[in-house]
Amino acid sequence: MGHQYYLKRGEYSDYQSWMGLNDSIRSCHSIPHHRGSYRIKLYEREDFHGQMKEYVNDCSNINESFHTNNILSCNVLDGYWIFFEEPGFRGNQYFLRPGEYRRSASWGSPNSKVGSLKKIVDFY
């Protein structure tokens, strides 16, 4: 719950260097290594209904690509992904592991806005 941040290996002198909103972290987890393909399906309605668009690569502007930025459900078929609320990989972030997300609240979003998405491929 709360704000999520994806941090790559490195040093961060203070919370502002990773765009943090405050100086407190309540929980964290590492992202498992993933070798293979990346696939995610986005749906405009809950429970995988309505218009659907599948992605295998990063998308910097969901609205231009899918003609909506209100995503109410998704299915992560392969790989690990990050949703960003704003286009251009900005705004609040939401980590998605493989699985079904029947409502935007299931990935932690208080609303259904997805502006961009990115594969997590930066492993050391």
Secondary structure, 3 states (H helix, E strand, C coil): CCCCCCCCCCCCCCHHHHCCCCCCCCCCCCCCCCCCCCEEEEEEEHHHEEEEEEECCCECCHHHHHCCCECCEEEEEECCEEEEEECCCEEEEEEECCEEECCHHHHCCCCCECCEEEECCCCC
